[in-house]
């Protein structure tokens, strides 16, 4: 599938983007292991979250839905999962595979996890190695890549782990293994990352201790069913935050967006660039802070992106690069080598697309330099990466000619209603 993005002029309206993917994944995982029935609303019905849901169904959990974002999970308790009849196929979802690696390490049965071509290239040694230190038995393919086989019956021991890189997926995987470990599991991160796992564990009645950059829990507890209201995904909102900033004479409101402090790098960075973004109706739901975000046309300026914001915006950088291309002056990102091992090499993918559009840029191993200015259209390749595809669709708002974007089918993994919502507020994007 290809997108043809012909821009649009004024953006206007209110919209609610789909539910947060990170929280949707975790609601299925913890709801399945809880005692009692968990009710979820706002669940993201994208392929990644549905892959997690299918995996737990395959392990014997009764799950109704999703119906209009509502899911009912009849939990089986910490030790109630059953061996699946076949390998668990997790599609494109790195979150599913890395978090499940930790959970599966504490089960009594063997399980193999596979994924699509993109997931099969992504590094899993970063979770497999520390899990092995805890006593897990895990096999990977060459260079620590999928498929992953986790062998049951391992005796796990809590460890103190200082993470070499900031990664919420690694942190979460070790904490989930720690539920089954003897003693205390402690993880210290070099920079803050999203803390949805810690918040949701507490929501399910499990004690989690946080002291600065260190989080710990003791094994052997239980999870109690609860209700989870999933806020709108800030990563999906990011496309409209940038669109609202770069489109002329525009104002849009994004409703009920999760503003977890470990996720708001995109807001902080856009504001530092001069973005006019207001937080309204701030409140809390299910332990997660939410707000309505009002964004207006802005005169953006290039900046050096603060290093402390990089982990807080790691998934939003493709569209932030588009903001930089529309800003006055030069924007420089460093310290973001993680972008090279996402669904695509996101630095390389954006740089090559910018070359086609005539946007001056210089990629580095750990970032990129982007010179803002006028640019044209052309045909770019998303490399099957949903965030690259949507970012170039947003770029069409300021392009002098249409942008054709190749290989866009994976937009359904994270944001199935992107085209509908984009066109509703005035972007002009069609699928071909």
Buried (B, 14 or more C-beta within 10 A) or exposed (E): EBBBBBBBEEBBEEBBBBBBBBBBBBBBBBBBBBBBBBBBBBBBBBBBBBBBBBBBBBBEBEBEBBEEBEBBBBBBEBEBBEEBEEBBBBBBBBBBBBBBBBBBBBBEBBBBBBBBEBBBBBBBEBBBBBBBEBBBBBEBEEEBBBBBBBBBEBEBBBBEBEBEEBBBBBBBBBBBBBBBBBEBBBBBBEBBBBBBBBBBBBBBBBEBEEEEBEBBBBBEBBBBBBBBBBBBBBBBBBBBBBBBBBBEEBBBBBBBBBBBEBBBBBBBBBBBBBBBBEBEEEEEBBBBBBBBBBBBBBEBBBBEBBEEBBBBBBBBBBBBBBBBBBBEBBBBBBBBBBBBBBBBBBBBBBBBBBBBBBBBBEBBEBBBBBBBBEBEBBBBBBBBBBBBBBBBBBBBBBBEEBBBBBBBBBBBBBBBBBBEBBEBBBBBBEEE
